[in-house]
């Protein structure tokens, strides 16, 4: 009997028109602080916060507190932050933002398994960024085309984080959370645009977000004790997205393939994943395939400043293309993933870009076993075919970003 599909496609729900409509949520008991708090919100963080979206949410019953610093706010100050600002209303809520020149790797993860995780995250079409699932931190990357002031060397990118914790109105927890993260993305965008305008460093301002994409996997159960969980399929805007659509099929792998991907529409980042699924049971592997068939693949690209982040983050876990120094293993230990990755590097529209593709095979034996040379050769052939088809797909991200001068870097065995 085949095992159930452990790695399922992310289930995402497109929340069209999720624009928050705010009301005055000040303390009903009064206190006389509302006007002062709104004025403070308007001035705080160099006046870069989205006042129109947030002003009706400030309280009346408690005074606000502002803490701020950074080289954009104080040009002569030595600081690693362009802006680090918090407006806090004790025991009520806060708005916190931070913008930092992207001179080293991203502190937020850009790994495939975290961006397309199948768990709850949030994205905005047209923005490079997301809400990290682990700590719910919201981040975006923005460009300052002619370079940020006060840097030792030219730096044209920054990452901005935003955390908006206020009592948003809405019917139900989901609606309130949508409003919260929409406000968070709006805050991050406005701060990024404010920095580029003050530094007059060129580039097109980021568009104000009008909707968020909620990526999640929903479960229900029919048993009172909750032992019979089942996955509920929901509207999936990332399923069949054009840049990922041919991922498994173009590589020549048999089976019925369902592909999905991020919807950030980013020039710096693209992630696709595909699984050979049973057409009648879309959460299970296609039972018609042989035991050694490829059943799951991924393909991702990181350009410009995110390329460095991807290499360092995978390197930290031993998954970088140079992590094993060419040494190959044969034994797949019990419960280890049965996967092979291949790395490549290209020059694309946003500069040096790393690509990573993986192939995983169906294997009914979960115990330790030894790979034959034929199996190892088959993995290598499969992963190289996937890389070639990904790079040459006319609808894929590498072609759309004019990637060229590609160099194959090396394999990483996923059965360490």
QUIMO-V119758 format. One line per field, one symbol per residue. ss: DSSP state (H for helix, E for strand, C for the rest). phi: phi as a letter, one per 20 degrees, with the letter a starting at -180 (. if undefined). burial: b if it has 9 or more other C-alpha atoms within 8 Angstrom, else e. A space follows every 50 residues. Layout:
ss = ???
phi = ???
burial = ???
This chain:
ss = CCCCCCCCCCCEEEECCCCCCCCCCCCCCCCCCHHHHHHHHHHHHHHCCC HHHHHHHCCCCCCEEEEEECCCCCCCCCCCCCEEEEEEECCCEEEEEEEE ECCCCCCCCCCHHHHCCCCCEEECCCCEEEECCCCCCEEEEEECCCCCCC CCCCCCEEEEEEEEECCCCCCCHHHHHHHHHHHHHHHHHHHHHHHHHHHC CCCCCCCCCCCEEEECCEEEECCCCCCCEEEECCCCCCECCCCCCCHHHH CCCCCCEEEEECCCCCCCEEEEEEEEEECCEEEEECCCCCCCCEEEEEEE EEECHHHHHHHHHHHHCCCCCCCCCCCCCCEECCCCCCEEEEEEEEEECC EEEEEEEEEEECCCCCCCEECCHHHHHHHHHHHHHHHHHHHHCCCCHHHH CCCEEEEEEEEEECCC
phi = .ffffeddffdcceefmeefdecfdfgffmqmdgffffffffeflmmeff gfedffefedebfecdcbapffecgeeebfdfbcbcdcdgmcracccbcc feecfffefcfgfefddndfccccgndeqadfffdmfebcdcddgeoefm dfcfcdccdcdbcddcfffqenfffffgffffffffffffffffffffel dmnegffffdbddedbcdccbdegemedfceefcgcfefmggfdgegeff fnffoedddbafcfldedbbccbbcfdfgecfdcfgffeffdffcbccbb ccdlffffffffffffdmdffdfdlnfdddeefgmffebcdcdbccdcgd ogcddcccccdfbfeeefbdfeffffffgffffffffffffdffeefgff elfblecfeqecfedf
burial = eeeeeeeebbbbbbbeebeeebeebbbeeebebbeebbebbbebbeebbb eeebbbbbbbbbbbebebbbbbbeeeeeeebbbbbbbbbeeebbbbbbbb bbeebbeebbbbebbbbbbbbbbbbebbbbbbbeeebbbbbbebbebbee eeeebbbbbbbbbbebebeeeeeebbbbbbbbbbbbbbbbbbbbbbbeee bbbeebeebebbbbbbbbeebeeeeeeebebeeeebbbbbbebbbbbbbb bebebbbbbbbbebbbbbbbbbbbbbbbeeeebbbbeeeeeebbbbbbbb bbbbbbbbbbbbbbbeeebbbebbeeeeeebbbeebebbbbbbbbbbbeb ebbbbbbbbbbbeeeeebeebeeeebeebbebbbbbbbbbbbbeebbbbb bebeebeebbbbbbbe
